[in-house]
Amino acid sequence: MEFSRHSGVIASIHQRLVKTGKLDMEQGKELNWLFELRNVGDYGVTIHVSQQDAERAIRVAENFLRVIKSLLQ
């Protein structure tokens, strides 16, 4: 598969993993939150990512990676 945008990757993850039950709905929501936070970090002119959100993002991303690795094995 090839994607030209991050949103395409996320849509595919929802279609292939969340809707099929391989990832739970909460993990799908957390992935969306990470993407929103990434947009704030990249494009936020007046809004910045707080340290609390950054620390939560690390935990969420680590958990997401753990789950994906287990699906790939």
TAFENCOR-V211803 format. One record per residue. RES is the residue in one small letter. SS is DSSP state (2 for helix, 1 for strand, 0 for the rest). Layout:
# TAFENCOR-V211803
RES_SS ; RES_SS
This chain:
# TAFENCOR-V211803
m_0 ; e_0 ; f_0 ; s_0 ; r_0 ; h_2 ; s_2 ; g_2 ; v_2 ; i_2 ; a_2 ; s_2 ; i_2 ; h_2 ; q_2 ; r_2 ; l_2 ; v_2 ; k_0 ; t_0 ; g_0 ; k_0 ; l_0 ; d_0 ; m_2 ; e_2 ; q_2 ; g_2 ; k_2 ; e_2 ; l_2 ; n_2 ; w_2 ; l_2 ; f_2 ; e_2 ; l_2 ; r_2 ; n_2 ; v_2 ; g_2 ; d_2 ; y_2 ; g_0 ; v_0 ; t_0 ; i_0 ; h_0 ; v_0 ; s_0 ; q_2 ; q_2 ; d_2 ; a_2 ; e_2 ; r_2 ; a_2 ; i_2 ; r_2 ; v_2 ; a_2 ; e_2 ; n_2 ; f_2 ; l_2 ; r_2 ; v_2 ; i_2 ; k_2 ; s_2 ; l_2 ; l_2 ; q_0
